Amino acid sequence: MARSSNELDLTDVPRSRLATLPTALEPGPALPGGASLWVKRDDLTGLGAGGNKARKLEFLCGDAMAAGARSLVTVGAAQSNHCRMTAAAGAVLGVEVHLVLSGDRPDHVTGNQLLSTMFGAHLHFTGAHHSHWGELEIAREALADQLTAEGLAPYSIPIGGSTAVGAVGYVVAFHEIMAQCSAAGIAPAAIVHTSSSGGTHAGLVAGRALWRAAGHDASAPLPEVLAVGVAKGVNIGMPDVADLARDTLAVLGRADVEVDAADVVLDTRWMGDDYAVPTDAGDAAIDWAARHGGWVLDRTYSGKGLAGLLGNATDGRWTHGQHVVFIHTGGLPAVFAPGGRP
Ligand SMILES: Cc1ncc(COP(=O)(O)O)c(C=O)c1O
């Protein structure tokens, strides 16, 4: 089929169908300042208890299967949602999964580690601190080399699955959100989400650029994509989200579509002391979500992301008559991991 010059065309992009899509877009309560909240339920993507990584894994695993991979290797913090969902993807596809994790092997696995073990993944504990991503990535590369030598043909996935191939999942999500908003009769002012390894953000920025290039902004204003950074790397510009968005468009054969530095909007005020260190604002947002919509957010990602949304709403970024979409990126299993709230 000929590639259309304007629309999202996935014809030539290998994809493994792993996620339950589209996810729901639910109307929520009024925000401080009066704008209406909508929640995009990417916590309910189905695969291995759900979350944003299912969208990335559809394209990462598609690429892996097309390359003839016989195993998947990835890396993350001890309670990584991405690792848990990769474990589930491997179970669905019938390939071995190896997870390189921070910290030491606990006596009892809980939360995401428990699920990863149930999905049959091999857990490799590095002893590294959970925010020492460089150390973890080196361990992933070493393990991938070892598996290659053993003939296991690994497909090796960096932290968070944030490659250009993985980010295609959030190009799809951007289009899905716009279609759902249109069906609901709204034009969102902003799409807000938690950012940690940058791939979700890059995919949304690429999707928005593609949407703009197709001229859709002539009929309804383009929503701002606002990322709330919850890790040190992404907050200092690693990865470069604009570059990753351009690479993502190139995967789609659309390197002609422009991404400007101004398309990347990141609020770095909500991480607190470090990645995975809870904040009072994050805990307050968790309670707000639980008591306004029965939504379950976690303390590392989605809680801090919603804290950023609520903080911006309180500061008057949006007002009555406007609509703000929060992408609930998941994180439920970590709620049941050790170190819960006092
Ligand atoms: C629940 C949850 N929300 C948000 C994110 C951030 O996504 P990204 O790594 O693509 O920035 C993650 C990443 O691990 C996550 O697990």
The ligand as an ORCA input file, in Angstrom:
! r2SCAN-3c Opt
* xyz 0 1
  C       3.919      3.827     35.641
  C       4.863      4.573     34.767
  N       4.538      5.821     34.387
  C       5.358      6.555     33.600
  C       6.569      6.051     33.167
  C       7.434      6.933     32.320
  O       7.490      6.537     30.988
  P       8.796      6.817     30.134
  O       9.873      5.945     30.710
  O       8.443      6.478     28.762
  O       9.174      8.247     30.320
  C       6.953      4.755     33.551
  C       8.262      4.226     33.142
  O       8.786      3.297     33.665
  C       6.076      3.999     34.368
  O       6.376      2.754     34.747
*
